[in-house]
């Protein structure tokens, strides 16, 4: 076990004395890595160098063949030597597997450190969810720096989650040594307008002296300036190359994320226009679906794609190592140099970035894509039983209305939502969905309020020939159901309820695909290969009931459709909520005509 969240273990006096003696040549190295091509994160050079390790420390980086004295020698001929990769913003839960299985998938690929925002677990289980995340991370060789979830829920007053984290809770979490800062602050309007709850949370972060991570989607001008001035120092919600440059100019550290691949070529082009590579560009995965993780990897895949889109390998690695280490305040990480931590990856090349060997704190932990020792699991019993719902009926997914005709509100456009209106017929006491509208329902599943589905209408979401239900629904993770008809919505929803959480696709009254996620309604305890296969089957079933229209109407859009902190209207378990204006409509019915 080598996973740790702080660097104080390197200050052991005996360790330092032994490392200094080895650097002088008065003591043999524990491990000598010989014959590799060092990728220098400071100078950008590729230069031959040998590296001597003593315990978790790099004791010496010297010219090839200057030393041969070592208890163990590693032949690195033909390999590129890099610091371990650091993912600066991610959610393990988004891959729908346990932290141990995530480590088994990514550590052998060279990802030695994760900055994990466990706000999915926090929104379902409260502080107990963060406690479980800390316990699960503590036993792993992969280093997990946990953050205190800032937005539980993401839009207070507009939605209900399974818990509520006021400033006092955040302050208590920040007092823990394993908590490295405040996780992405998502309630942007609350920050900009100086609302009391969010101002107190930010003050707790500033008092703790730990970084406050941001979520600044589409902010610009005075709003962006206010958001940054409040003390928030990073952002991963980049929407264009120009947005990237504006955020850099505002002093934000950028966590350039791989989960929005369509934006990466534009971002690479924007960075290429600058006279130098910014020290404040880091890389992150944010959310990685299980099939993508299984087939392509984690942060290594982001590095690989950036290079494919034209970024110099040295720049991509600098962003993923030295820049990232500086961002999280870890002077021991991100650089292969004497006195630094021996988190080291030996890559076969700087195009595909296949890792041959991976060291964490001076210990060889992975070889040829596999862990040397299995990652340790912790008891997941605290995450079970999170679905506090009874089966739902078909009429639960219809909107009752008296009269003959109704004007209804629509949530227009996926991702960048807008208000719209339409006139709908009323038949048999229920609103008939307007032409071209998709039904969306959100059901509170945490047992904190009534569990009556709140039903609304989406426009611009295509024609649905069935339904999809999911408890993976950012960020309160209530049961969310999309569909073209109430019958299939009930079928899909009840399949998910019976499974204890997860995702289901239904059509013609039958379940076509089901992915059970019985841990928090977010995670499976099955192997990654099995989860990836089930997720791929579910994605294929979804492809069969709706025609996606990239880049915004995509399968991924269903998971963020309830994110009420973002600008514009979003459906929540309380109704249609607007994070900008604070408007909350329990029903989409705006007016009724033809009352009998």
Protein Blocks (a to p, Z undefined) as FASTA:
>chain_A
ZZdfbfklmmpmklmmmmmmmmnopaccfbdcehiacddfknopacddddddehjbcfbd
cdehkbccdfbdcdfehiacddddddfbdcfklnopafklmmmmmmmnopabdcddfklm
mmmnommlmmmmmmmmmmpmbdcdddddfbdcfbghjaccfbdcdfklmmmmmmpmklgb
dcddfblmlmmnopaklmmmmmmmmmnopacddddehiahjllmmmmmnopabdfkbfbf
klmmmmmmnopacdddfklmmlmmmmmmmmmmpmbdcfkbccdekiacfklmmmnopmlm
mmmmmmmnopafklmmmmmmmmmmmmnopakgoiacehiacddcddfbfklopafbdcee
hiafbgehiafbdcddddfklmgokaccddddfklmcccdedjbdcddddehehiacddd
dddddeehiacddehiacdddddfklpaccbdcddddehkapaebddddfbdcfklpacd
ddfbfklmmmmmmmmmmnopacdddeehiafbdcddfegolaccbdfklmmmmmmmmmmm
mmmmoccddfklcfklmmmmmmmkbgcjdddfkbccdfknopacfbfcfbdehiZZ
